[in-house]
């Protein structure tokens, strides 16, 4: 599962396919919905990989298997899929 913890305008600009948008400041509001991801690996991402560290820690506190995408979507777009716009 890919969880995008950036803001709506960032997600509209560029997002990884099939990712779920849950902005970091609203993550607690999604605690119940996040339970649907139990038993599945969750990769949390943001722009540069800083907010996603907090997001992944929160998900782990909920008992989910979560990691942060190092370098965020910016590094992903530079090293994996250069067709993705950078900002």
N, C-alpha and C positions, 0 to 999 in steps of 0.2 A: 504494500500500500504506500502510495506517495502522498504525504501531507505537506501542503504548501502553507507556511505560517507568515507569508508576506501579506501586505495590504491588497485590497481589491484592485486598485489601479495598477499595481505591479503585476498581479496575476493576469489582468487583462492584456498587459503589454506582451508578456511572454510567460509560458507555463509548460511544465513537462506534461506529456500526454497522460490522460487518465488520472491526474492528480486531484486531490480533494483540497479545496481552499478552506482553511481554518486560521484566520489571522491570529497571531500570538496573543494580542490583548483579549481576544474572545475565546481562547482555547478552553478555559474552564467552563464556559457555557456549552461546550460540545462534549463534556465528559461522558455523558450517557451515550451519545452517538459513537464516541470513540471505542466503546466496549464491543462494537461490531467487528473491530479489528483484532480482537483477542485471538491469540494463536497464529497470527500472521505477522511476518516481519514488516515493520513500518519504517520508512525512510522519511525523515522530516527535512525539509529544505527551505531556504530563504535566499536572499540575494548573495551574500558572501559567506554564509555559514555561521554567523554569530547568533542570530535569533533562533535558528534551528537547534542550537545546543540547548537553549532553555526549553524549547518545545519538546525535544526528545527526552530531556530530564523529567519533565512533567508527565509525559506518557509512560515513562518507566515507573514513576511514582504510582501511576494507576495500574501497574502490573503488566503493561504492554511491552513487547519486544521492539524497542525503538532505538534508532541511531540517527545521527545528524549527517547530512551530505556535506562532507568537507569541501569548503570553497564555494558552496552554494551553486545556484544556477549560473552564476557568472563563470566559475571555473568549468562547470559542465559544458557551457556553450563554447568555451575556448578549447577544450580538450576532447570532448565527445561528439558534440553536434554543433559545428560552427554555423549552421543555418539558423540557429536560434538568435534572435536579436539580443544585443547587450545594451545595458543602460547604466 
